[in-house]
Amino acid sequence: MSQVNELVAFLLANPLFLVPILFAAAMIFFAILKKLLKLAAVAAIATALYVLLVEYFGAGI
């Protein structure tokens, strides 16, 4: 565990190394968030279409 503490201390002491790491982490987080939002949009559209189809054929929910 001390290696992790040493690494964190080194990065905090040298912000020049910290900036690219934070930038890469932000890009990964944004990519994951974008995929989750796309998945949620597709699920919402599919649910709306299913509800419309069921209502159209009169089966009820």
C-alpha positions, 0 to 999 in steps of 0.5 A: 500500500505504501507504493500507492501512497508514494505514487500519489505523493509524487503526482501531487508534488509534480502536477505536470504529470498529473494533468495528462492522467486526469485528462485521460480519466476524464475522457474515459469517464465521458466515453462511458457516460455517453454510451450509457446515455445512448443505451438509455435513449434506445431503451426509452424509444423501445419502451415507447414503441412497445407501449404504442404497439400494445395500445394500437392492438388493444391488448392493454398493459 
